[in-house]
């Protein structure tokens, strides 16, 4: 049963139609989110009216309409349905890029921590404990605590560019932020791809490329690992992010990607791919030059493999302190071990599981997601899973995926 704090909405139609319906349903939630986070958002709303901000968004819009016009329609449908100005909806969707560009324009690079609202993810693929799971704390601003929601969407394809292109048929479930299109939290699609994302924070924004929200949204349509790799090659990103995921019907391995813009080469991305394999998979590591890690991986909000080629923002105290705390836990063997880590709040200034406090009033753990790939379930926990092991929502992924 869905918790009242995190409702589930079901929509069907084109990209625009589905987003328009969601906009109408979440109209008040979007307005509450903006009002509750106005101290952060107001300078960004003003920034995009400046010449620098206008040019940044103009180039974003041009690139999105060229590469993924159906997602541009989705953003417009959300704005039209909610009756919230499109400019404000764009800020909510391009938040990381806008915050970084604004800080750089004001020379505020080191005064605030951009990554303070970042997530923590555990990937477990163990033969010894028979565990094949992805577990994830979804962390963000406290303004989203009462306004986040799940959406199950069945999106129909239509023609674009006078019939030369078609939007993808999509069916998925995803956790969404009020005012933003799906994709930047966690989700699963009908092709058995499930994922959770971590923000990464370069100290620059690459102009004329795609905001991460658009590339993250496209994850909900990928069909297989080859399709995913191609998406990341042909979609030039403006900022950084980390994908944690699995095609759980096809391959029993977990995937971790670190992605960021290569500003030395036009429309090129830095991509580091890693497979999390178990003992029985050592002899079949694949031939795509990806790295391999045995049994488990914990990822936070800093580049662990691309840090030598992407210069990160300096103020990332939260992610490094969470990483240090995670090292104290040692090896992760079971789901209970993962929950103990994800639920940890030993460090009052930089807890892994966040609740609003005097030292961290602006960020919170919105929920914890557990993709159990052995039982084909998505379990969502409204409270700290270390203290309360009963999920508030359980979703059968078999109902979503194409039966092969």
Backbone torsions as a table, in degrees:
resi	resn	phi	psi	omega
1	UNK	NA	134.2	-178.8
2	UNK	-72.8	137.0	177.0
3	UNK	-70.7	154.8	-179.8
4	UNK	-69.4	-26.6	-179.8
5	UNK	-74.3	-30.4	-178.6
6	UNK	-123.1	83.5	-177.7
7	UNK	-72.5	160.4	174.0
8	UNK	-111.7	126.2	176.5
9	UNK	-112.9	138.9	177.4
10	UNK	-113.9	129.9	-177.7
11	UNK	-135.5	154.9	179.8
12	UNK	-147.2	138.7	179.1
13	UNK	146.9	-159.8	175.2
14	UNK	-76.0	173.1	177.7
15	UNK	-57.3	-46.2	-179.5
16	UNK	-64.6	-45.3	-175.8
17	UNK	-63.7	-44.0	179.5
18	UNK	-62.9	-43.1	179.9
19	UNK	-66.8	-36.0	179.4
20	UNK	-63.2	-43.0	178.3
21	UNK	-62.9	-46.1	178.9
22	UNK	-61.8	-39.2	177.5
23	UNK	-59.2	-42.6	178.7
24	UNK	-65.1	-43.3	-177.5
25	UNK	-65.5	-39.9	-172.2
26	UNK	-101.5	15.3	-176.1
27	UNK	-51.6	-50.5	-178.0
28	UNK	-70.0	-34.3	178.5
29	UNK	-63.8	-40.8	178.4
30	UNK	-62.9	-44.7	-179.1
31	UNK	-65.5	-37.5	176.9
32	UNK	-65.9	-41.3	179.3
33	UNK	-60.2	-46.8	-178.9
34	UNK	-63.0	-44.7	-178.9
35	UNK	-63.8	-41.1	-177.4
36	UNK	-72.7	-23.2	-177.3
37	UNK	-115.6	25.6	-172.3
38	UNK	-65.5	-30.3	178.6
39	UNK	-59.1	-38.9	178.2
40	UNK	-80.2	-41.7	-171.1
41	UNK	-79.8	-32.1	-175.1
42	UNK	-57.5	-46.9	177.4
43	UNK	-62.2	-29.9	179.4
44	UNK	-73.6	-38.9	174.9
45	UNK	-60.3	-37.5	178.4
46	UNK	-72.9	-37.9	-177.2
47	UNK	-61.3	-40.1	-176.5
48	UNK	-72.7	-6.2	173.4
49	UNK	-89.2	-10.2	177.5
50	UNK	-79.7	169.3	180.0
51	UNK	-62.1	-44.2	180.0
52	UNK	-62.9	-46.6	-179.1
53	UNK	-66.1	-40.8	178.2
54	UNK	-61.2	-44.6	-179.6
55	UNK	-65.3	-39.5	177.4
56	UNK	-58.9	-47.9	-177.2
57	UNK	-73.1	-35.1	176.8
58	UNK	-59.6	-44.2	-179.3
59	UNK	-69.9	-38.0	174.8
60	UNK	-57.8	-49.8	-177.0
61	UNK	-60.8	-42.1	-179.9
62	UNK	-61.6	-43.7	-178.7
63	UNK	-68.3	-42.0	179.5
64	UNK	-63.2	-46.4	-178.8
65	UNK	-64.1	-29.6	179.6
66	UNK	-75.8	-43.2	-173.1
67	UNK	-95.2	-40.1	-175.7
68	UNK	-137.4	67.8	-176.2
69	UNK	-62.4	-26.6	179.5
70	UNK	-68.2	-29.5	177.1
71	UNK	-78.9	-28.6	171.2
72	UNK	-65.1	-40.4	175.5
73	UNK	-62.0	-36.7	179.9
74	UNK	-64.1	-43.6	177.5
75	UNK	-61.5	-43.6	179.2
76	UNK	-66.1	-37.1	176.6
77	UNK	-63.1	-38.2	177.7
78	UNK	-65.0	-42.7	178.6
79	UNK	-65.6	-45.5	-178.1
80	UNK	-65.3	-43.3	-178.7
81	UNK	-67.9	-35.7	-177.9
82	UNK	-85.4	-18.4	-174.5
83	UNK	61.1	28.2	171.6
84	UNK	-96.7	136.4	-177.5
85	UNK	-52.0	138.5	-178.9
86	UNK	-55.3	-39.1	-178.8
87	UNK	-59.2	-38.7	179.2
88	UNK	-72.4	-38.7	176.5
89	UNK	-62.2	-38.5	178.1
90	UNK	-62.9	-41.3	178.2
91	UNK	-61.4	-42.4	-179.8
92	UNK	-64.4	-30.7	-180.0
93	UNK	-85.4	-29.1	-178.0
94	UNK	-110.8	40.1	-167.7
95	UNK	-65.1	-47.5	-176.8
96	UNK	-63.7	-44.1	179.4
97	UNK	-63.9	-41.1	-176.9
98	UNK	-68.8	-42.6	178.7
99	UNK	-61.0	-43.9	-178.3
100	UNK	-67.9	-44.8	178.9
101	UNK	-61.8	-40.2	178.9
102	UNK	-63.7	-46.2	-179.8
103	UNK	-63.1	-40.9	177.9
104	UNK	-64.9	-35.8	179.4
105	UNK	-68.6	-27.5	179.8
106	UNK	-100.1	3.9	-177.5
107	UNK	56.7	43.3	-179.0
108	UNK	-109.1	25.3	-172.5
109	UNK	-53.6	-40.6	-172.5
110	UNK	-104.5	3.5	-173.4
111	UNK	-86.6	-25.6	-179.4
112	UNK	-130.4	153.5	177.9
113	UNK	-93.8	117.6	178.2
114	UNK	-72.0	-36.5	-173.8
115	UNK	-87.7	14.3	-175.2
116	UNK	-66.7	-20.2	-178.1
117	UNK	-102.4	15.9	-175.0
118	UNK	-74.2	164.0	-172.0
119	UNK	-99.5	169.6	175.7
120	UNK	-127.9	135.2	-175.9
121	UNK	-133.5	138.4	175.7
122	UNK	-117.5	127.0	175.2
123	UNK	-111.7	123.3	-174.2
124	UNK	-124.7	121.4	177.1
125	UNK	-139.8	87.7	-171.5
126	UNK	-125.2	130.3	174.0
127	UNK	-79.5	-34.7	-174.9
128	UNK	-68.5	-29.5	177.9
129	UNK	-113.0	9.5	179.0
130	UNK	50.4	56.4	-176.4
131	UNK	-126.8	128.4	178.0
132	UNK	-141.1	90.3	-168.3
133	UNK	-145.9	156.1	172.0
134	UNK	-125.7	122.2	-177.2
135	UNK	-124.8	141.1	-165.8
136	UNK	-152.8	127.3	168.1
137	UNK	-86.5	120.9	175.7
138	UNK	-92.1	107.5	-175.1
139	UNK	-114.4	139.9	176.4
140	UNK	-167.0	-162.1	-176.8
141	UNK	-67.4	148.0	178.7
142	UNK	-61.7	-22.6	178.0
143	UNK	-63.8	-17.2	-179.8
144	UNK	-95.4	-3.1	-173.6
145	UNK	-61.4	-40.9	-178.8
146	UNK	-101.9	6.3	-174.6
147	UNK	-122.9	-1.3	176.0
148	UNK	-76.4	159.9	-178.1
149	UNK	-157.7	164.2	172.2
150	UNK	-102.3	144.8	175.8
151	UNK	-130.6	134.9	169.3
152	UNK	-108.7	115.6	-172.6
153	UNK	-119.7	139.8	173.9
154	UNK	-122.6	99.3	-169.2
155	UNK	-106.2	129.9	-176.2
156	UNK	-94.9	144.0	179.8
157	UNK	-75.5	143.1	171.2
158	UNK	-136.4	167.7	-177.2
159	UNK	-85.7	148.2	174.9
160	UNK	-131.5	161.7	176.3
161	UNK	52.2	51.1	177.7
162	UNK	55.3	41.6	176.0
163	UNK	84.4	0.2	-178.8
164	UNK	-77.4	-22.2	179.8
165	UNK	-135.8	159.6	175.7
166	UNK	-132.9	141.3	173.1
167	UNK	-71.8	156.1	-177.3
168	UNK	-76.7	144.6	164.2
169	UNK	-71.7	131.1	-177.4
170	UNK	-135.8	143.0	166.7
171	UNK	-139.8	128.8	-174.5
172	UNK	-160.4	166.5	166.2
173	UNK	-122.3	138.7	-177.2
174	UNK	-151.8	147.9	171.3
175	UNK	-87.2	133.1	-172.3
176	UNK	-127.4	151.3	171.2
177	UNK	-94.3	142.2	177.5
178	UNK	-57.7	124.8	178.6
179	UNK	93.1	-3.2	-179.1
180	UNK	-121.8	145.4	175.3
181	UNK	-69.0	161.7	-177.1
182	UNK	-63.6	161.6	169.0
183	UNK	126.0	-27.8	-170.3
184	UNK	-95.9	9.5	175.1
185	UNK	-112.3	-94.8	173.9
186	UNK	-145.2	158.0	-178.3
187	UNK	-176.3	177.2	177.2
188	UNK	-148.8	146.5	-179.6
189	UNK	-117.7	177.1	-173.8
190	UNK	-70.3	-11.7	178.5
191	UNK	-93.6	14.4	177.1
192	UNK	69.2	27.8	171.6
193	UNK	-98.6	121.7	176.6
194	UNK	-119.3	144.3	-175.2
195	UNK	-154.4	160.3	169.3
196	UNK	-139.4	144.4	-171.3
197	UNK	-114.4	146.3	171.2
198	UNK	-119.6	135.0	174.6
199	UNK	-70.4	142.1	170.9
200	UNK	-124.6	154.6	-162.6
201	UNK	-132.9	81.2	170.1
202	UNK	-61.3	160.1	179.8
203	UNK	-92.7	26.8	179.7
204	UNK	-154.8	164.9	173.0
205	UNK	-121.8	128.6	179.0
206	UNK	-86.2	114.5	-177.0
207	UNK	-73.7	155.3	175.0
208	UNK	73.0	16.7	178.9
209	UNK	-119.6	-167.3	-176.5
210	UNK	-94.7	129.8	169.5
211	UNK	-58.7	151.0	-176.5
212	UNK	-59.8	-30.3	-178.8
213	UNK	-57.3	-36.8	-177.7
214	UNK	-71.6	-44.8	178.6
215	UNK	-66.4	-39.6	176.1
216	UNK	-61.8	-39.5	178.1
217	UNK	-62.2	-38.2	-178.7
218	UNK	-67.4	-18.2	176.9
219	UNK	-60.8	-25.1	-176.9
220	UNK	-77.2	2.3	176.9
221	UNK	-120.8	-3.9	-175.8
222	UNK	-67.7	144.0	-172.0
223	UNK	-99.6	-29.2	-177.2
224	UNK	-162.1	179.5	-175.7
225	UNK	-64.9	-38.5	177.3
226	UNK	-61.9	-40.6	178.2
227	UNK	-64.6	-39.7	178.1
228	UNK	-64.1	-46.6	178.8
229	UNK	-60.0	-40.8	179.8
230	UNK	-65.6	-43.1	178.3
231	UNK	-54.7	-44.0	-177.2
232	UNK	-72.8	-24.7	176.8
233	UNK	-78.5	-37.9	-172.0
234	UNK	-96.5	-2.0	-178.2
235	UNK	-110.2	94.0	-177.3
236	UNK	-67.4	120.6	-174.0
237	UNK	-94.4	148.5	178.3
238	UNK	-91.0	-16.6	-173.3
239	UNK	-146.9	-165.0	-173.7
240	UNK	-116.4	153.3	173.5
241	UNK	-165.2	166.1	-179.6
242	UNK	-124.9	131.6	176.6
243	UNK	-104.2	129.3	171.1
244	UNK	-118.4	120.9	-173.9
245	UNK	-163.5	-177.7	178.5
246	UNK	-159.6	143.1	164.9
247	UNK	-94.5	86.5	-161.7
248	UNK	-77.2	-12.1	174.9
249	UNK	-88.9	-21.3	-173.1
250	UNK	-101.9	-45.5	-176.1
251	UNK	-135.1	133.6	179.8
252	UNK	-92.3	55.8	170.3
253	UNK	-134.4	158.9	179.2
254	UNK	-105.0	152.0	-176.0
255	UNK	-121.9	141.2	174.0
256	UNK	-133.9	125.5	178.2
257	UNK	-120.6	135.3	165.2
258	UNK	-107.0	129.5	-174.5
259	UNK	-131.1	143.1	174.7
260	UNK	-163.2	162.1	-177.9
261	UNK	-75.5	136.5	171.6
262	UNK	-97.5	98.0	-173.9
263	UNK	-78.3	-4.7	176.8
264	UNK	-82.7	-18.2	179.4
265	UNK	-126.4	131.1	-176.4
266	UNK	-61.0	127.5	174.1
267	UNK	57.9	31.4	177.5
268	UNK	-110.3	146.6	176.7
269	UNK	-112.2	148.0	161.6
270	UNK	-83.2	129.9	-179.9
271	UNK	-135.1	124.3	172.9
272	UNK	-118.5	122.6	-176.1
273	UNK	-112.9	136.9	-178.3
274	UNK	-136.5	136.4	174.8
275	UNK	-104.3	135.9	173.8
276	UNK	-103.1	109.3	-174.5
277	UNK	-113.6	163.4	175.4
278	UNK	-104.2	179.0	-175.0
279	UNK	-57.7	-36.6	-177.2
280	UNK	-75.5	-8.9	-177.6
281	UNK	-104.9	7.1	-176.4
282	UNK	-60.5	-33.6	-175.4
283	UNK	-82.6	-6.4	-177.5
284	UNK	-132.6	72.2	-173.0
285	UNK	-86.3	-6.1	-176.2
286	UNK	87.3	169.8	-175.0
287	UNK	-128.4	28.6	-177.2
288	UNK	-99.9	15.9	177.5
289	UNK	68.8	11.9	177.9
290	UNK	-73.1	153.9	174.1
291	UNK	-75.5	162.4	175.9
292	UNK	-129.5	143.9	174.8
293	UNK	-130.0	141.2	-174.9
294	UNK	-92.6	126.6	166.7
295	UNK	80.2	-44.7	-176.4
296	UNK	-162.0	159.5	175.1
297	UNK	-147.9	138.4	171.5
298	UNK	-115.9	128.3	-178.5
299	UNK	-123.4	142.5	-177.7
300	UNK	-117.2	-128.5	-173.7
301	UNK	-129.5	34.0	172.6
302	UNK	-134.4	153.3	177.2
303	UNK	-68.4	124.4	177.7
304	UNK	-101.2	-22.6	-179.2
305	UNK	-118.4	-23.1	-179.6
306	UNK	-103.6	10.9	-174.6
307	UNK	-64.8	-18.8	-179.9
308	UNK	-83.5	-17.7	-178.3
309	UNK	-113.0	-16.2	176.7
310	UNK	-117.9	119.5	177.5
311	UNK	-77.7	123.5	-176.3
312	UNK	-94.9	161.8	174.3
313	UNK	-64.2	147.9	-173.1
314	UNK	-77.0	-34.0	-172.6
315	UNK	-90.0	77.4	178.9
316	UNK	-123.8	47.8	-176.2
317	UNK	-61.7	-39.2	-176.7
318	UNK	-61.8	-49.1	-176.2
319	UNK	-65.8	-40.0	-178.6
320	UNK	-71.1	-35.1	176.8
321	UNK	-70.4	-36.8	175.0
322	UNK	-65.9	-39.5	177.1
323	UNK	-61.2	-44.9	179.2
324	UNK	-61.2	-41.4	178.6
325	UNK	-65.5	-39.8	178.6
326	UNK	-61.4	-35.2	178.1
327	UNK	-62.9	-30.9	180.0
328	UNK	-68.5	-23.6	-179.7
329	UNK	-74.6	-22.1	-177.2
330	UNK	72.6	-155.5	-173.3
331	UNK	-68.9	141.2	178.3
332	UNK	-99.1	120.4	-176.7
333	UNK	-106.1	-37.9	-169.8
334	UNK	-131.0	171.3	175.1
335	UNK	-62.4	-38.8	178.1
336	UNK	-62.7	-38.8	175.7
337	UNK	-60.1	-44.0	-179.9
338	UNK	-63.2	-40.5	179.3
339	UNK	-66.9	-35.5	177.9
340	UNK	-64.1	-38.1	177.4
341	UNK	-70.0	-49.7	-177.4
342	UNK	-65.4	-26.0	179.7
343	UNK	-92.5	3.2	-173.1
344	UNK	-72.2	135.9	176.0
345	UNK	-136.4	34.2	-177.4
346	UNK	-64.2	-38.6	178.6
347	UNK	-88.9	108.0	-175.0
348	UNK	-65.7	-26.3	-179.6
349	UNK	-82.9	-33.9	-177.8
350	UNK	-136.0	65.1	-180.0
351	UNK	-70.3	153.9	173.8
352	UNK	-75.4	-46.1	171.2
353	UNK	-95.6	121.2	-169.9
354	UNK	-104.3	137.8	165.2
355	UNK	-128.8	150.6	-179.8
356	UNK	-57.2	135.0	-178.4
357	UNK	-146.1	177.0	179.9
358	UNK	-64.7	-32.5	-178.4
359	UNK	-90.6	-15.8	-176.5
360	UNK	-145.6	69.5	-173.9
361	UNK	-82.0	-13.5	-171.2
362	UNK	-106.3	3.6	178.8
363	UNK	-136.7	155.0	-174.8
364	UNK	-157.4	152.4	170.0
365	UNK	-80.6	112.1	-176.3
366	UNK	-71.0	-38.6	178.0
367	UNK	-172.6	170.9	174.2
368	UNK	-121.4	130.7	179.9
369	UNK	-108.4	142.3	175.5
370	UNK	-131.2	111.0	170.3
371	UNK	-90.4	108.9	176.2
372	UNK	-97.0	104.9	-172.5
373	UNK	-82.1	-7.2	174.2
374	UNK	-85.4	-31.6	178.9
375	UNK	-103.2	-1.6	-178.3
376	UNK	55.9	50.2	-179.3
377	UNK	-127.8	144.6	164.1
378	UNK	-106.5	121.4	178.2
379	UNK	-115.7	131.2	-179.2
380	UNK	-117.5	129.5	-177.2
381	UNK	-108.9	123.7	-178.9
382	UNK	-79.8	-28.7	-177.8
383	UNK	-115.9	179.1	-179.3
384	UNK	-60.1	117.3	-175.9
385	UNK	-69.2	-19.0	176.0
386	UNK	-66.5	-33.3	-176.5
387	UNK	-99.4	-25.2	-176.7
388	UNK	-136.8	102.9	-173.3
389	UNK	-84.7	5.0	-179.9
390	UNK	-92.4	117.6	178.7
391	UNK	-70.2	150.3	176.6
392	UNK	-85.8	-14.1	-177.5
393	UNK	-152.4	133.8	176.9
394	UNK	-128.2	130.0	-177.1
395	UNK	-126.0	129.3	179.6
396	UNK	-83.8	109.1	-177.8
397	UNK	-66.9	-19.3	175.2
398	UNK	-63.6	-27.6	178.1
399	UNK	-71.3	-17.7	-176.1
400	UNK	-98.2	-39.0	-168.7
401	UNK	-80.0	150.5	172.2
402	UNK	-67.2	131.2	177.0
403	UNK	-80.6	123.9	-176.5
404	UNK	-99.4	NA	NA
